[in-house]
Amino acid sequence: IVFRIDGNERSRNEYGWDENKLQRSAFTEDWTAGDHEVTFAANGVQALNHIKARAFDLVVTDLLMPDKDGLEVIRSIREGSTRTPILAMTAGLASLKEPLLVAASALGANDVIQKPFRPAALRERVDALLAKARKDQSSIAV
């Protein structure tokens, strides 16, 4: 999921991917009810293609996806020298969750969250990352 601010707090473009269509549908309904535009990809390859074609303000990625996993997505984004904030999430096996989230942080994810999570918890993290990105953009512009 990628959030795009375009200098206007009320206009957010969000890009997201999750392999589960039901989750994508519920997520889209929740976020588009506000001031957000959401775009999804079915896998990591599609996600990277969209990210290469367009700038985004925030990426939210599942770590367990087909084709390219979230760790590969994070690595590719960071290799492109982009400062786009990344929120990584996973619901993997209990024994894999912590190592996956630690690896995501090491590769450059700005924040991580374990599934299942409350929608409010995701919104809080997204809002915090977007606020920090706006602040960072403001300080660069000065």
N, C-alpha and C positions, 0 to 999 in steps of 0.2 A: 504494500500500500504505500503510495507516495503522496504527500501533501504538497501542493504548490500554492504559494501565497501570492506571487506576482505583485508584491508591494501593497496589496490590498488585503487587510485582515479578513474581510468578509467574502473574499473569493478564493477558495482553496481548492486546488486540484489534487486529488489523491489517487495514488496508484497503488494497487495492491495485488497480491497473488496468494492464493491458497488452493490446494488441489481439490478441496471439498466444495462442490457447487452450493450445497445448502448453507455452509458457513459464509460463502461469498454473498449469497442472496441476503441473508440476515444482516451481514455487515453493511452491505450497500444500502439497505433500507434505513439502518440506524444512522449512518453518516450522511447520506444524501438528504435526510430530513432537516439537516442544518444547512450550513453554507458550504458544503463540501461536494466536490465532484470526484467520483471514485472510478478508477479503471483497474481491471484485474487481468492477470495472465494466468494460464493454467499450469505453468511450470517456470523454472528458472531461466530457461532459454528465452521464452517469450518476454519475461520480465526484463532481462538485460537488453533485448531488442528495443523495447519501449523506452528504457532509460537512456539508451544511446541516442534515440531519436528526439528526446525532449528532456528539458531540465525539470527537476522536481525538488520540492523543499524537504520532503521526508520520505524515507523508504521504510516500510514495515514488511519484514519477510519471515515466513515460516522457514525453519531450518531443514525440515524434512519435506522435500518436494521432488517430483520426478525430473528426469533429464539433468538439470543442474540443481544441486541442493543449495540451501540458503548460505552455507559457508562459502561456496563457490561464487554466489551472487555478491556477497560482501567483499570477498577478495577482488573480484572484477571491478566493483564500484571503486574501491580504494586504490586499485592500480591505475584507475583513470584520473587520479589526483583530485577527485571531487570531495568537497567538504560536506556533502549532503548528509544530514543526520540519518542514522540507521537504527531501527528498533527491531531486534530479533526475537522470535518466539518459537517455542517448541512444545510438543506434547509427547515426545518420544518416550520410550521405556524409562521407568523411574531411574534405572542405573545409568542411562545415557543423558538424561536431561541436563544435569549439572555440567558434565564435561562438554556437551554441545554448547551450552550458554557461555562457558568460560572460553571456549575456542572462538565463538562469535565475537566476544569482547576483545580478545587478543587480535583478531583480524580487523577490528575497527568499528564494531557495532557500538553505538553510543549508549544504548540501554538494552536490557534483555528482560523478557517476561515469560513465565512458565504457564502453559495451558494446563488445566482450564483457568481462566481468570474472569473476573467480573468486568462487564463492559465499561463500568466507571473507572476501573483500574487502567484499562487500555487508554481511555480518553484522557485521564490525568497524565499519563506518560507522554502521549502524543502532544497534548497541549504544552507540557513542559519543554519538550524537544523543539516544538515550533517557536515557543517564546524565546528560547535560547538562540535559535537560528536567527530570529528577527533582531535580537540584541546584538549578536555577532555581526550581522549585515550592517546594522546602524553604526557600529564602532568602526567597521572597515570603510564605510562611506564618508566618515568624518575626517 
